[in-house]
């Protein structure tokens, strides 16, 4: 498959920005594609992780910020564990996701950004993910209040979902992290 790249117009290249943000040397990748073969979501995306790295190596422009894997990546770090060169592809994808938000790149189809926001809201509020609140925020955003409600009793009985949040996390540390992120966004 041919990869077409639109060079960035001016200023810092996406590649250099991503390398700074992720602290990853993209030139180390020799395209063995182990990251893509182990990726849990590459089968659901048009662009596997190895292609994203290759596009960055070739000098991709802003069009890379519209790739679907940026929003579907679960940051499971299987790619990092499989990489013989120790390239943290999940960090690269996180950097691209941040850039996409910053540059207001095309919003992907589906509700992945809404899900991400719901997840982060619960982590900010409770110090860790709280499934019930996350589901509530997500359902409010999508307007699908009654969809899948028949599964809820089974999930509770099998202890797959907690009715009350777990407060075991160090909430002070989590608050400090969110404050630093908010401060950095204000730059």
N, C-alpha and C positions, 0 to 999 in steps of 0.2 A: 504494500500500500504506500502510495506517495504521500508525504507530509508536506503541506504547503504552509509557509511561514510568512506572516506580514511583519516586516521589521518595524520596530518602534520608531516613532518620528524624531523625537529629541529627548534630551535629558538622560537620566539613568535608565538602563535597560531593566526589563522585568526580571531577567536572570540575576543581575547584580542585586536588585532589591530583595528578591526571594532568598538569595544566598545570605545576605545580611540578616534578614528576619529569621531564617531557619537555622543559621550557622551550619550550613551544609555545603560542601564543595561538590557541585554538580558535575565537574569534569572527571570525577572518579568513576562515574557510571560507564560501564562498557556494554550495556544493553544485553545482559544475560537473560533478562525478563523473568527472573525468579520472583521479583516483586509482583508482577502481574499474574503469574501462575498460582501464587498463594493468596492473592487478594480476594477477600470475601465478597466484594461488591463489583469486581471488574466484569463479571458476566452480565451485570445490569446496566453497564455504562457503555458509552460509545468510545471512550478513550481510557485505556488501562493505564496504570501508574507508569509503566515503562515509556509509553508514548508521551506522557506529560513531561517526564524528565528529558526525553529526547527533544521535544519541542523547545524546552527551555535551553538546552545545549545549543540548539541551532539558532537561537535568538528570537524566540516568539515575541509577538507584540501583545496588545491588550486582548486579542481574540482568545487567548488561552484562558482568560478569566471567565469565559462563557462555557467552559467545558463542564459537563454534568458530573464528573467524578469529584470535582471540588465540593459539591454539595452532598454527594452520596457516600463519600469516604467516612468510615466509622472510626477512624484513628485507632484501629485495633493493633497497629504496629506489626502485623504479620510480615509486611513488606520489609520492615527494618530487620526483623529476626532472620529473614531468609537472605538478605543481601550480603554477598561475600565481601563487599567493599564497605559495609557499615553505613550506608546512606539512609538517613532517616526520612523516608519518603512522606510519612505522615506529617512531619514538620513542614515539609515543602508544600504539601496540600493545605495545611493550616495557614501558611503564609499567603498562598494564592487566594484562599477564602477571605482572609483579612483584606487583601488588596481588592478583591472583587466588591466587597462591601464598601470600602473606602472610595473606590472609583465608580460606584453605583453601576456595576456591570449588569447585564441582563439577568433578571431573576429567573431561576430555573422553574420548570414545570413541577407541580406538586407542592407539598407542604413541608419540605425539608427545612427551609429557613424558620418557619413557624415552630417546628418541632425543636430546633436548636434553641430558639428564644425561650420556649416553655421550659426546656431542660435547665438552661442557665438561670432562669428566674427562680426555680425551685432550689437550685444549689445556692444561690445568693441568699434566699430567705431561710433555708434550713441547714445550710452547711454541707449538704449532700443532696443527691437526687431523692425526691419524694414522689413516687409514682402517681399517687392519687391526685395530688395538686397539679402535676405535669399533665395528666390526662385532662383534667378540668380546664386548664389554660388552653391546651390544644383544641379541645372540643369547642370552647368559646370562639377561638380563632377560625375554625373551619365551619362552625354552625351545624355540626353533625352530632347533636346532643344525644340522640337515642341510638345511634349506630353502635353495634357490638355490645350493648348493655346486657344481653343474655349471657355473656361470657363472664361478667363480673362476679356473680356468686361462686362459680367454679374456681375462679382465680383466688378468691378470698379463702375458700375451703382448703385449697391445696397450698395455701400460704405463699402464693406467687406475687401477691400484692398486699402491702400493709395498709391498714386503715388509718393508723397514726404515724406521723413522721418519726424517724429514728434521730435522736439528738446526740449521737455519739461523736460526731465530727468536731474538730477544733474550729468552732465558728469564728473565733477571733482571727485565726490565720486566713480563713476563707474571706472574711470581710476585708482584711488587709490586701489580699490578692485583688479583689474586685475594686477596691479604692485605687490601687496602683494602675489597673487597667483603665479605669475611668480617667485618671490623671493623664495617662499616656495618650488617650483618645483626644484629650483637650489640647494637645500640642498644636 
